[in-house]
Amino acid sequence: MSEKGRSCPLAYRYQPERLCDDGMVVAEDVIFVVGGLYGNPYALDEIEQMALAEEKRGHRVKLVFNGDFNWFNASDALFRQINNRVLDHSASLGNVEYELANPSPGAGCGCAYPDSVDQGVVERSNLIMEQLQGFAGRHPDIQKRLSVLPRYRCLIFGGLKVLVVHGDPESLAGWGLAHESFAAGNEKRLSEWFLASGADVIASTHTCVPLLWSGEVSGRSRVVVNNGSAGMGNLVSDPRGLITRIGFSSHFAEPAAGIERGGLHVSLMPVAYSVQRWRQEFDQLWPAGSAAAVSYRNRIFKGGSVRPEDIIFPSPV
Ligand SMILES: [Fe+2]
């Protein structure tokens, strides 16, 4: 079996204790962490509208793109559009951008898929990446802008440390904050990561399945949030994307899930973009039988596999 798409390049790795060495102070009132836009321009339109809705209520919004904003944007025009729009904001690398900017021999998509993911999915992701690398190679100005993005960000927000990592606190493509890791019980590792980094909130994405965890570590409230995907459906029979909203004010619309700890609200907000318009464009970019159509079309237009009651950890008894 090829290891392409299963392994994790060495450059993806970092140390939890260094992640909050340099914090970026957020002056805005609300943070939207957008992980996994996956090249969907209509989801991006909707996220901008959501930010405007906040601003109309007097809340300034900071948009933070947490990697994998490229994926289905397989045309020259859409490749440029997505990157130019996203790179106007704060952004950090996902494995997709890393492999577009610095292709690693043998990394494939750089997803570091675990054994639980079917080999067909891995091979199709590698094919999507190869196709996308072709576009990146024709737009060296964008490739250069991607190459200087950070691998993670530590935001100082209202005196709290919000650590934004694409995968987990050890690797850009780590699966340690995946839904299955929480379901299997990862409290010890979580405690170590919180203590090492000093983070109050860790926001992740990459594994494409949303979750919201809260607990106490060393006498302080801590939160982990994974927004799943901003540009694809996440929940059963629900094609809406999800983003993470963090603020000291409550959310402006009905969240898919949310918690409040010490006045801080962390919510997963639905991205109700125009599915019909994206379907028309997606079907042209990725016709029936193509790698992306086989792997993702169902999920994009019909929804994911998670039930809303399975988002929250620890599970309410
Ligand atoms: Fe990723």
Residues whose N, C-alpha, C, O or C-beta is under 5 A from the ligand:
A	BS01	LIG	D68 G94 N95 H206
